[in-house]
Amino acid sequence: MSRIAVFGAAGKAGSRVVAEAAARGHRVTAVARDLDALTALHTPSARSARWTPTSRSTTV
């Protein structure tokens, strides 16, 4: 399956994309500014990453 990065994964549409892609067996990286918001996704197969436009590094 594919590797997919979803930016804005904590939002309404992004969270649905993450859940659907993970359910179909894709390797998903959910990217958002707030990691706490990503914990609500309840998708154990998806990795999470924090990113802001001004940051030089990410947390995975």
C-alpha positions in Angstrom: 0.0 0.0 0.0 0.9 3.6 -0.2 2.5 6.0 2.3 0.4 9.0 2.8 1.0 12.3 4.7 -2.1 14.2 5.7 -1.5 17.9 6.6 -4.2 19.4 8.7 -5.0 15.9 10.1 -6.5 17.3 13.3 -9.3 19.1 11.4 -12.7 17.8 10.3 -11.8 16.7 6.8 -8.2 15.7 7.6 -9.2 13.4 10.4 -11.6 11.6 8.1 -8.9 11.2 5.5 -6.5 9.7 8.1 -9.1 7.3 9.3 -10.2 6.2 5.8 -6.6 5.8 4.5 -5.6 3.8 7.6 -8.7 1.6 7.3 -7.7 0.8 3.7 -4.3 -0.3 4.9 -2.2 2.7 3.8 0.8 3.8 6.0 -0.4 7.2 7.2 1.5 10.1 8.8 -0.9 12.6 10.4 0.6 16.1 10.5 -0.9 18.9 12.6 0.2 21.8 14.7 -1.3 20.4 17.9 -0.4 16.8 18.8 -3.0 16.7 21.5 -5.7 17.1 18.9 -4.3 14.1 17.0 -4.8 11.8 20.0 -8.5 12.0 19.4 -8.1 10.3 16.0 -8.1 6.8 17.6 -6.2 5.4 14.7 -3.3 3.3 16.1 -1.9 2.5 12.7 -1.2 6.2 11.9 1.9 8.0 13.0 1.6 11.6 14.2 3.9 14.5 13.6 3.9 18.1 14.8 4.8 20.8 12.4 4.4 24.6 12.2 5.4 26.8 9.3 8.1 28.5 11.3 9.6 25.3 12.8 12.8 23.7 11.5 12.2 20.3 13.0 9.3 17.9 13.6 8.3 15.6 16.4 7.4 12.1 15.4 
